[in-house]
Amino acid sequence: RRVQVICPGFAADCLETLEEINMQNREIFLQAGGEQFHYIPALNAEAGHIQVMADVITQHAGDWLTLPVRQDTSSNRAKALGAES
């Protein structure tokens, strides 16, 4: 009679979660005799979510933007092994 719905596969609410899950399924549940339907929003509803994502990216990306560009690209390696241009 009461349900709480969360979509953990989505990092952000999108049209699928908002339209299909929160609106259409709410209507189906209530019409079938359900009394309370509570949709729990994705983490993007909180400002701290973006900060955590930024922190994780900064921590794991490290200094990749400041590293020198490798000249040995896959196409250069392929040519060195005999591939045609």
N, C-alpha and C positions, 0 to 999 in steps of 0.2 A: 504494500500500500504506500510505502514511502521509499524513494530511491535517491541516491546521490550519484551523479555521473561525472566521471573524469576521463579525459582522453590523453593518457600519458605518452602516446606516440607522437603527439604534436607539441613542439616547443612553443608554438604561438597559435592563438585562435585564428582560424581562417574561415572562409565561407562554408567549408564542409562541416566544421565543428559547430559553428554558430547556426547555420541554416538546418542542416540535416540532423544533428544530434540535439542541439538545444531547443530548436523550434518544432521540427517535424516529429521527433521521437517524444518530446514532451506532450504534444497533442495526442499521439497514439496512446501513450501511457495513461493520460488522464481520461481519455474516452473509454479506455478499457477498465476503468474503475480505480485507477491509482489516485492517491490523494495528494501526495506531495512529490514534486520532481524538482530536485536541486542540481543545477549544473555548476560544477566547480571549474572556474576559468583556468586557462593555461597560465604558466608562470609569467608570461609576458604582461600580464595585468599588473604586475608589481615592478616598480622602477629598479629595485635591487637586482632583478633578473638580468637586466642589461649590464649592470656593473659586474656581476659575477661572471658573465660571459666574457666581458672585456678583460677581466683579471685572468681568467683561464687562458685566453688567447695570448695575452701578453706574457704570461709565465711560460707557456709552451712554445710560442713562436720565437721567443728570445730575440736575437739580433739578426734574424734572417734578412731583414730589409737592408742592413748595413754590410752584409757579406759581399765580397766581389762576385761579379757575374762570371759564371763558368763559360769559357769559350768552347769547351768540348761538348757541344750539344749532341743529341742523339743522331741528328742528320749528319753532323761531321763524323761521328763514329761510323755510321753506315757507309758514308763515302770512303772512309779509310779502309773499310772491309770490302770495297769493290762495288758498292751500289752506284748506279748512274744518277746524275743530277735530274 
